[in-house]
Amino acid sequence: MSNTQEEYLQSLKRIKEVEDKVQLEIETHRKLIEEKINTLQKDLEDSFATSKDQGETLVEKSIQESRFDASKEADKIMAEAEKKAQNISIQLDPQTIEKIIEIFLSGM
C-alpha cells in the first residue's frame, strides 16, 4: 500500500473513532435526559396526588365546619322558638270564652 492510502485509512479510522465517541456521548446524554424526564414526571404525579389529597381534606373539613355551624344555628333557632312558645299565653276572660264557643257552634 502506498503511504497516501495508509494515511487515508488512518484518517478514516480516526473519523470512525470520533464518531463512535460522539455517539456514545450522545447516548449517555440522552439516557440522563430520559432519567430527568422520568424523575420530573414522577414528581409531578406525586405533587398532583398530594394536592388532590390536601384539597379533599380541605373540602371535608369545610363540610364538617358548615354542618357544625348549621346545627348550631338550628339549635339556636329551636331554643328561641321554644322560649317564645313558652312565653305565649292565652288569657281566657268571659268575652274570649263566648267568642270561642260561638266559633265552635257556628261550625255545626
C-alpha positions in Angstrom: 0.0 0.0 0.0 1.1 3.4 -0.7 1.7 5.9 2.0 -1.3 8.0 0.9 -3.6 5.2 1.1 -2.4 4.3 4.6 -2.9 7.9 5.7 -6.3 7.9 4.2 -7.2 4.7 6.0 -5.8 6.1 9.3 -7.9 9.2 8.8 -11.0 7.1 8.2 -10.2 5.1 11.4 -9.8 8.3 13.4 -13.0 9.7 12.0 -14.8 6.5 12.9 -13.4 6.6 16.4 -14.5 10.2 16.9 -18.0 9.3 15.5 -18.2 6.4 17.9 -17.1 8.6 20.8 -19.6 11.3 19.9 -22.3 8.7 19.5 -21.5 7.3 23.0 -21.6 10.8 24.5 -24.9 11.5 22.7 -26.4 8.2 24.0 -25.2 8.9 27.6 -26.6 12.4 27.5 -29.9 11.0 26.1 -30.1 8.5 29.0 -29.5 11.2 31.5 -32.2 13.4 30.0 -34.7 10.5 30.0 -33.9 9.8 33.6 -34.5 13.5 34.4 -37.8 13.5 32.5 -38.9 10.3 34.3 -38.0 11.9 37.7 -39.9 15.1 36.8 -42.9 13.1 35.7 -42.9 11.1 39.0 -42.5 14.3 41.0 -45.4 15.9 39.0 -47.6 12.9 39.7 -46.7 12.9 43.4 -47.5 16.6 43.5 -50.9 16.1 41.9 -51.7 13.3 44.3 -50.6 15.3 47.3 -52.6 18.4 46.1 -55.6 16.2 45.5 -55.4 14.7 49.0 -55.0 18.1 50.5 -57.9 19.5 48.5 -60.2 16.6 49.6 -59.2 17.1 53.2 -59.9 20.9 53.0 -63.3 20.2 51.4 -64.2 17.6 54.0 -63.1 19.9 56.8 -65.2 22.7 55.3 -68.2 20.5 55.0 -67.9 19.4 58.7 -67.5 23.0 59.8 -70.6 24.0 57.8 -72.6 21.2 59.2 -71.5 22.1 62.7 -72.4 25.8 62.1 -75.7 24.9 60.6 -76.5 22.6 63.5 -75.5 25.3 66.0 -77.8 27.8 64.2 -80.7 25.3 64.1 -80.3 24.7 67.8 -80.3 28.4 68.4 -83.5 28.9 66.3 -85.2 26.0 68.1 -84.3 27.4 71.5 -85.7 30.8 70.6 -88.8 29.2 69.2 -89.3 27.2 72.4 -88.7 30.2 74.5 -91.3 32.2 72.5 -93.7 29.3 72.7 -93.4 29.3 76.5 -94.0 33.0 76.7 -97.2 32.9 74.7 -100.2 32.5 76.9 -103.9 32.8 76.4 -105.9 35.0 78.7 -109.3 33.5 79.0 -111.8 36.1 80.0 -115.5 35.6 79.7 -115.7 37.5 76.5 -113.0 35.4 74.8 -114.7 32.2 76.0 -118.0 33.3 74.4 -116.2 34.0 71.1 -114.6 30.6 71.2 -118.0 28.9 71.9 -119.6 30.9 69.1 -116.9 29.8 66.6 -117.4 26.1 67.6 -121.2 26.3 67.4 -121.2 28.2 64.1 -119.3 25.3 62.5 -122.1 22.8 63.3 
